Structures are given as structure tokens and as C-alpha cells.
Amino acid sequence: MDEMNMNVAGKNIVYVGGFGDIAVETCKLLLQKGVANLMILNKTWKESAFNELKSNDTKSVCQFMEFDITCGLENTRKVFAQIMDKFGYIDILINGAGICDERDYDLIIAINLTGTINTTLAVYDLMDKSKGGKGGIVMNISSVSALTPFPVLPVYSATKGGVLSFTRALAHLEPKTGITLYTICPGITDTKHWDNAFYFQGKGLCLRERAKSFPSQTAAVCAANILKAMEMHKNGATWMCDLGQMKMVEIKNFWTPPEKSCCSSTDSSKEQS
């Protein structure tokens, strides 16, 4: 992974799930850095969150579009095509939508994993240099549960682990596509996210009260480290943002694909070029 500092100033950014607590704090920092355009995609309108962003939006570049991440790939492509027409180009996609309610396994998978895959693929085709794009950046928000699964949140952990693997796999294609991908794994953060975090097979038990006893970080502290990770701009990196610290996690590969196999990124890129 080559290290190259990246400046978000002047960039067109789409933030999926942009009204979450960590997302709002991250978007405030992006606005302060001077992004060209910032599109918030969220299922519901949250006036208080948008007003908080507007107070940091001195250039009036922040916009909102209603978006249901479970709408399917083709509808997702249409949404991103509209944004492309509006902005001219999408430089950075941040995938931050997610839920933690183990009472509805299908919905967790649809939002956290399938939805993240769909938004990534929708923008991927627009950015891909081999398809006429100019390259770009995709940052996917996962969780420390992708690194160490939570027994009380096994489905949530599985979806976040899937996001991590998906991002790492696509990052290998960067030499061909010009698309840099990396993953953020926040630790326990004091947000409203915990108000709707329910135990696996816990008969409706919410994790909010138990979470109060966990060491945690604020959303603002987490966001500051997310921005640092963005500026580090390391393709394929996995960043753990936990308890106010940011560090790159080296994910070990235990299996090496044989040469000239379908699993080899160099071989597949040659065949497709």
C-alpha cells in the first residue's frame, strides 16, 4: 500500500447514512475542510442533524436526498446517476449506514451488508478507469466486531465482517480501476446507535444500559480519526478507531491463491484488460 496524503478540499462526497451521530461529526469536519459538494443519503429527514451540518456549511455545499439502502442495486444505480448529473462527478463515497437490531436478521443483512455492497457497486462503475471513469475513493464503515465478533451480536458481526472482506477484495483491483478502498472499524462509541441495539436471542433486551459500563469514545473523537484515515489514503487499509486511538490493523492472509487462478488479482486484470 503506497502512502499518499489526500486533501478532501474541493472533492464531491456522498455519505450514505449521513445523519448518524458519527456521520454528522465526520461531515462537519469535511465541511470545515472545504469539500466542493456533500450529499447526505438517508432514509429519513432529520432536521436537527441537517441544521447542525448547515452551521458548519459556510459555502452551502451540503445537500440531502432521501434514500432507502434496501431498494436494490438497480434503484441504487439510478440514485447515484442523479448525483453524478448534479455534481459532475463523485470523488468519494462513504458508506456509513448500519443497524444493530438482532431481532430482524434479514434487515440487518439488507442494510449493513447488501446495501453497502450495492452502493459500492453503483459508484464503482462510475469511477472505474477501465470503464471511462476517473477513479475515486470508497470508504466503508465496518466495526471492531469485524475483527473480534461479538457473541451477543453474531449477525451484526457477520455483516461487518462481510463489509471488511468485500472492501479488501476490491482494493486489490485498484491498479486497474483507479479506485482506492479502505475500511474503518470504530470501537464502542457513545451514540444513539445503542438505543436500537438488541441482543441475539435476547427476548428484546436492549444493549443501551449494558453499553454504559463499557469504555467508549465520543462520536466527535471517532470522526476526527476517521478524517485522519481518509487523509492517510492507504489502499486496502483497515483502520481501527477505538478509545480515541487510530491504528492500522494488519489482516493476515492464511491462504495463497495459486498463480493464474480466478483468485489472483494480477492475472484477472490481465485477462480483462
MILUM-994340 format. One line per 4 residues: their letters; for each residue z, y, x of C-alpha. Coordinates in steps of 0.5 Angstrom, whole numbers, plus 500, padded with zeros to 3 digits. Layout:
BEGIN
A> Z/Y/X ~ ... .
END
This chain:
BEGIN
MDEM> 500/500/500 ~ 498/507/503 ~ 503/512/502 ~ 500/519/500 .
NMNV> 504/524/497 ~ 501/526/490 ~ 501/533/486 ~ 502/533/479 .
AGKN> 500/540/478 ~ 493/541/475 ~ 493/534/472 ~ 491/532/465 .
IVYV> 497/527/463 ~ 498/522/457 ~ 505/520/456 ~ 506/514/451 .
GGFG> 513/514/447 ~ 514/521/450 ~ 519/523/445 ~ 524/518/448 .
DIAV> 530/521/452 ~ 528/519/459 ~ 521/521/457 ~ 523/528/455 .
ETCK> 526/529/461 ~ 520/527/465 ~ 516/531/461 ~ 520/537/462 .
LLLQ> 519/536/470 ~ 512/535/469 ~ 511/542/465 ~ 515/545/471 .
KGVA> 510/542/476 ~ 504/546/473 ~ 500/540/469 ~ 494/542/466 .
NLMI> 495/538/460 ~ 500/534/457 ~ 499/530/451 ~ 505/526/447 .
LNKT> 503/520/444 ~ 509/518/439 ~ 509/514/432 ~ 514/519/429 .
WKES> 514/527/430 ~ 521/529/433 ~ 521/537/432 ~ 528/538/437 .
AFNE> 524/534/442 ~ 518/538/442 ~ 522/544/442 ~ 526/542/448 .
LKSN> 519/541/451 ~ 516/548/449 ~ 522/551/452 ~ 519/549/459 .
DTKS> 512/550/457 ~ 510/557/459 ~ 503/555/459 ~ 502/552/452 .
VCQF> 499/546/455 ~ 504/541/451 ~ 501/537/445 ~ 503/532/440 .
MEFD> 498/526/437 ~ 501/521/432 ~ 500/514/435 ~ 502/507/433 .
ITCG> 502/503/439 ~ 502/497/435 ~ 495/499/432 ~ 491/494/436 .
LENT> 486/495/442 ~ 480/498/438 ~ 484/503/435 ~ 488/505/441 .
RKVF> 481/506/445 ~ 479/511/439 ~ 485/515/440 ~ 484/515/448 .
AQIM> 477/517/447 ~ 479/523/443 ~ 484/525/448 ~ 478/525/453 .
DKFG> 474/529/449 ~ 479/534/448 ~ 482/534/456 ~ 475/533/459 .
YIDI> 479/527/463 ~ 485/523/463 ~ 488/523/470 ~ 495/520/469 .
LING> 497/515/464 ~ 505/514/463 ~ 507/508/458 ~ 514/509/456 .
AGIC> 514/506/449 ~ 519/501/448 ~ 525/498/443 ~ 531/493/445 .
DERD> 532/490/438 ~ 532/483/439 ~ 533/482/431 ~ 525/482/431 .
YDLI> 522/478/436 ~ 515/480/434 ~ 516/487/434 ~ 519/487/441 .
IAIN> 513/484/444 ~ 508/488/440 ~ 511/495/442 ~ 513/493/449 .
LTGT> 508/488/452 ~ 502/488/448 ~ 502/495/446 ~ 503/497/454 .
INTT> 497/492/455 ~ 493/496/450 ~ 494/503/452 ~ 493/501/459 .
LAVY> 486/497/458 ~ 484/503/454 ~ 485/508/459 ~ 483/503/465 .
DLMD> 475/503/462 ~ 475/511/462 ~ 478/511/469 ~ 474/505/472 .
KSKG> 470/508/478 ~ 466/502/477 ~ 464/504/470 ~ 463/511/472 .
GKGG> 470/514/472 ~ 473/518/477 ~ 479/513/478 ~ 486/515/476 .
IVMN> 494/513/475 ~ 497/509/471 ~ 505/509/471 ~ 508/503/467 .
ISSV> 516/504/465 ~ 519/497/465 ~ 526/496/466 ~ 531/492/471 .
SALT> 531/487/466 ~ 524/485/469 ~ 528/484/476 ~ 534/481/473 .
PFPV> 533/478/466 ~ 539/480/461 ~ 542/473/458 ~ 543/478/451 .
LPVY> 536/481/451 ~ 532/475/453 ~ 526/477/449 ~ 526/484/451 .
SATK> 527/482/459 ~ 521/477/458 ~ 517/483/455 ~ 519/488/461 .
GGVL> 517/482/466 ~ 511/482/463 ~ 509/489/464 ~ 511/488/471 .
SFTR> 507/482/473 ~ 501/486/469 ~ 501/492/473 ~ 502/489/479 .
ALAH> 496/484/478 ~ 491/490/476 ~ 494/494/482 ~ 490/489/487 .
LEPK> 484/492/484 ~ 485/499/486 ~ 479/499/492 ~ 474/497/486 .
TGIT> 477/501/480 ~ 480/507/484 ~ 486/506/479 ~ 493/507/482 .
LYTI> 498/503/478 ~ 506/502/479 ~ 512/500/475 ~ 518/504/474 .
CPGI> 524/500/473 ~ 530/504/470 ~ 537/501/470 ~ 542/503/465 .
TDTK> 541/510/462 ~ 545/514/457 ~ 540/515/452 ~ 539/514/444 .
HWDN> 535/507/446 ~ 542/503/446 ~ 543/505/439 ~ 538/500/437 .
AFYF> 539/495/442 ~ 541/489/438 ~ 544/482/441 ~ 539/476/441 .
QGKG> 542/471/436 ~ 548/476/435 ~ 548/477/428 ~ 546/484/428 .
LCLR> 551/486/434 ~ 549/493/437 ~ 550/494/444 ~ 552/501/444 .
ERAK> 559/500/444 ~ 559/495/450 ~ 554/499/454 ~ 559/505/454 .
SFPS> 563/501/459 ~ 557/500/464 ~ 556/504/470 ~ 550/508/468 .
QTAA> 546/514/469 ~ 543/520/465 ~ 536/521/463 ~ 535/527/467 .
VCAA> 537/524/473 ~ 533/518/472 ~ 527/523/470 ~ 528/526/477 .
NILK> 527/520/481 ~ 521/518/476 ~ 518/524/478 ~ 519/522/486 .
AMEM> 516/516/485 ~ 510/519/482 ~ 509/524/488 ~ 510/518/493 .
HKNG> 504/515/490 ~ 504/508/492 ~ 499/503/489 ~ 502/497/487 .
ATWM> 509/499/488 ~ 515/497/484 ~ 521/503/484 ~ 528/501/481 .
CDLG> 531/508/479 ~ 538/506/478 ~ 545/510/478 ~ 542/516/481 .
QMKM> 538/512/486 ~ 531/510/487 ~ 528/505/492 ~ 522/501/492 .
VEIK> 523/493/491 ~ 519/488/494 ~ 517/483/490 ~ 516/476/493 .
NFWT> 510/472/492 ~ 511/465/492 ~ 504/462/491 ~ 498/464/495 .
PPEK> 491/463/492 ~ 486/459/495 ~ 480/463/498 ~ 474/464/494 .
SCCS> 478/463/487 ~ 479/466/481 ~ 486/469/483 ~ 483/472/489 .
STDS> 482/480/488 ~ 477/481/494 ~ 473/475/492 ~ 473/477/485 .
SKEQ> 471/484/486 ~ 465/482/491 ~ 462/478/485 ~ 463/483/480 .
S> 460/489/485 .
END
